[in-house]
């Protein structure tokens, strides 16, 4: 699988410095926990979106992480699971984004 680095995408929506910095400031301002990265640590692949332009999205696997779930610091320890439902991308007439699910133990 060929990976495209963040550096190669700096001028592409979702990777521009303005977006990355704003998202980081927002997360830090509220001390939100990135649920996806709690369960899939960087730099491990954590895609939630694949372009319709790719003729075979599974073979090319050139997705991006465009969708995020965050939790407050108080709720963070109660998040016990997180899933990216990649199989949904193979549905007939799917979205280019896949659902995310997190399990919370209350």
JOQUIQUI-V451999 format. One record per pair of residues at least 6 apart in sequence whose ideal C-beta (glycine too) atoms are under 6 Angstrom apart, sorted by the first residue. I is the first residue (numbers start at 1). GAP is how many residues later the second one is. If there is no record, write none. Layout:
<<I | GAP> <I | GAP>>
This chain:
<<1 | 60> <6 | 9> <9 | 6> <14 | 50> <14 | 52> <31 | 42> <32 | 38> <33 | 38> <33 | 43> <34 | 36> <35 | 34> <35 | 36> <35 | 44> <35 | 47> <35 | 67> <36 | 10> <36 | 46> <39 | 43> <40 | 6> <46 | 19> <47 | 16> <47 | 18> <48 | 17> <48 | 18> <48 | 19> <48 | 36> <48 | 50> <49 | 14> <49 | 15> <49 | 17> <49 | 47> <49 | 48> <50 | 7> <50 | 13> <50 | 39> <52 | 44> <54 | 6> <67 | 30> <67 | 33> <69 | 31> <69 | 33> <71 | 8> <78 | 26> <78 | 27> <79 | 23> <79 | 25> <80 | 23> <80 | 25> <81 | 22> <82 | 20> <83 | 18> <84 | 16> <85 | 13> <85 | 14> <86 | 12> <88 | 10> <88 | 11> <89 | 9>>
